[in-house]
Amino acid sequence: MTDQELRKQAHDLDVTVWVGKSGLQAVTDELGDQLSDRKLVKVKFLRAARGGTSVDELAEELAERVDADLVETRGNTAVYH
């Protein structure tokens, strides 16, 4: 499946993981569990999680932690496959 097809499917997805002030560590297991159950997971990075870091940087780091593909980031939201 191409990234474009994945992005199209992700468009209608609801956010199911929120990254807040507890940071990436708090959601790593949850995201891993959700990815084992479904093809795509949408994650929202709340302002408290970002500090001085960009959403793109956080999204990349989270993808590495759960060994997932980062499909796209848009605004404060990332989609993983």
Secondary structure in CASP SS format (residue, H / E / C, confidence):
PFRMAT SS
TARGET T0000
AUTHOR 0000-0000-0000
METHOD secondary structure of the structure
MODEL  1
M C 1.00
T C 1.00
D H 1.00
Q H 1.00
E H 1.00
L H 1.00
R H 1.00
K H 1.00
Q H 1.00
A H 1.00
H C 1.00
D C 1.00
L C 1.00
D C 1.00
V E 1.00
T E 1.00
V E 1.00
W E 1.00
V E 1.00
G C 1.00
K C 1.00
S C 1.00
G C 1.00
L C 1.00
Q H 1.00
A H 1.00
V H 1.00
T H 1.00
D H 1.00
E H 1.00
L H 1.00
G H 1.00
D H 1.00
Q H 1.00
L H 1.00
S H 1.00
D H 1.00
R C 1.00
K C 1.00
L C 1.00
V E 1.00
K E 1.00
V E 1.00
K E 1.00
F E 1.00
L C 1.00
R H 1.00
A H 1.00
A H 1.00
R H 1.00
G C 1.00
G C 1.00
T C 1.00
S C 1.00
V H 1.00
D H 1.00
E H 1.00
L H 1.00
A H 1.00
E H 1.00
E H 1.00
L H 1.00
A H 1.00
E H 1.00
R H 1.00
V H 1.00
D C 1.00
A C 1.00
D C 1.00
L E 1.00
V E 1.00
E E 1.00
T E 1.00
R E 1.00
G C 1.00
N C 1.00
T E 1.00
A E 1.00
V E 1.00
Y E 1.00
H C 1.00
END
